[in-house]
Amino acid sequence: MDEGKYYIVKKKAVPEVLLKVVEAKHLLDSEKVLTVQEASDMVGISRSSFYKYKDDIFPFHENARGKTITFMLQVDDKPGLLSTVLNRVAMHNANILTIHQSIPVNGIASLTLSIEISPQTVDASSIFEDIESIDGIHYLKILARE
């Protein structure tokens, strides 16, 4: 069975702690609360639960196309790797909005990209799966969706 790393799950199947993490993130984004501790207390989860899951759950929006997604990669410092990543994004008809690469330390660099998902992009998760499969990519983490 071909299993992807990204799934769409109905709300009723999502564990309550994950739904509370989304709620806490919303409180922080809306600036109704200023600290993770306040948001965690308001929704009834521990701060450690918030930090454990905060990067792994996002609300799904039907109109995800035309949205901006910012993600970070940890990559090997090797010639052509950034070009390969950018080409994969372009192959999926997504627009690259911003690129920031840190100075490599011990042969590893951090790369942050913001991309806009276009109406021609069929499946946004396939972009990330494709990028993660590139030799020299250590990990990919979605930071934000707008």
C-alpha positions in Angstrom: 0.0 0.0 0.0 1.4 3.4 -1.0 1.1 5.5 2.2 1.8 9.2 2.2 2.9 11.3 5.1 -0.1 13.6 4.9 -3.7 12.6 5.5 -7.1 14.2 5.4 -9.1 12.9 8.4 -12.6 13.9 9.4 -12.8 15.9 12.6 -14.6 13.2 14.5 -11.6 10.8 14.0 -9.0 13.3 15.3 -8.0 12.8 18.9 -9.3 15.5 21.2 -5.8 16.7 22.2 -5.0 17.5 18.6 -8.2 19.5 18.2 -7.2 21.4 21.3 -3.8 22.1 19.9 -5.5 23.7 16.8 -7.7 25.7 19.1 -4.7 26.9 21.2 -2.8 27.9 18.0 -5.9 29.9 16.9 -5.9 31.7 20.2 -2.2 32.6 19.8 -2.7 33.7 16.2 -5.6 35.9 17.1 -3.6 37.5 19.9 -6.4 36.7 22.4 -3.7 35.3 24.6 0.0 36.1 24.6 1.7 32.9 25.9 1.6 29.2 25.1 0.9 28.5 28.8 -2.2 30.8 28.7 -3.5 29.2 25.5 -2.8 25.6 26.8 -4.6 26.4 30.1 -7.6 27.9 28.2 -8.2 24.8 26.0 -7.3 22.3 28.7 -4.0 20.7 27.5 -0.5 20.7 28.9 2.1 23.0 27.4 4.2 19.9 26.5 1.2 18.5 24.5 1.0 21.8 22.6 4.7 21.7 21.7 4.6 18.0 20.8 1.9 18.4 18.2 1.9 22.1 17.1 3.9 21.5 13.9 1.9 18.4 12.9 -1.7 19.6 12.7 -3.3 22.3 10.7 -6.9 23.0 9.8 -7.8 21.9 6.2 -9.4 24.6 4.1 -11.2 23.6 0.9 -9.8 26.6 -0.8 -6.2 25.7 0.0 -5.2 26.7 -3.6 -4.1 30.3 -3.8 -2.8 30.0 -0.2 0.7 30.6 1.0 2.6 27.8 2.8 5.9 28.4 4.6 8.1 25.5 5.3 11.6 24.8 6.5 14.1 22.2 5.3 17.3 21.0 6.7 19.6 20.2 3.8 23.1 19.1 2.9 25.4 21.8 1.6 25.9 20.4 -1.8 25.9 22.2 -5.2 22.6 22.1 -7.1 20.4 21.0 -4.2 18.6 24.3 -3.8 18.0 24.3 -7.6 16.6 20.8 -7.4 14.2 21.9 -4.6 13.1 24.9 -6.6 12.5 22.9 -9.7 10.3 20.4 -7.8 8.2 23.3 -6.5 7.8 24.6 -10.1 7.0 21.1 -11.4 3.9 21.2 -9.1 2.8 24.6 -10.5 3.4 26.4 -7.2 4.9 29.9 -7.0 8.0 30.6 -5.0 7.4 33.7 -2.9 10.4 33.9 -0.6 13.7 31.9 -0.1 16.0 32.1 2.8 19.0 29.9 3.2 21.3 30.0 6.3 25.0 29.8 6.1 25.9 26.1 6.3 27.4 24.8 9.5 29.1 21.4 9.5 27.8 20.8 6.0 24.1 21.4 6.9 22.0 24.4 6.0 18.5 25.5 6.9 16.3 26.6 4.0 13.0 28.4 4.5 10.6 28.7 1.6 7.2 30.4 1.2 5.2 29.1 -1.8 1.8 30.0 -3.2 -0.3 27.0 -4.1 -1.8 27.7 -7.5 -5.2 26.5 -8.9 -3.2 24.1 -11.2 -1.7 22.3 -8.1 -3.8 19.1 -7.7 -2.4 18.0 -4.3 -0.3 20.2 -2.1 0.9 17.3 0.0 2.5 15.8 -3.1 4.9 18.8 -3.3 6.2 18.1 0.2 6.5 14.3 -0.3 8.4 15.0 -3.6 10.8 17.4 -1.9 11.3 15.1 1.1 12.4 12.3 -1.4 15.3 14.4 -2.7 18.7 13.0 -1.7 20.3 15.5 0.7 17.0 16.6 2.4 17.1 15.7 6.1 13.6 16.9 7.1 10.8 19.2 6.1 8.6 21.0 8.6 5.5 23.1 7.6 5.7 26.3 9.6 2.6 28.2 8.5 -0.4 28.2 6.2 -2.2 31.4 5.2 
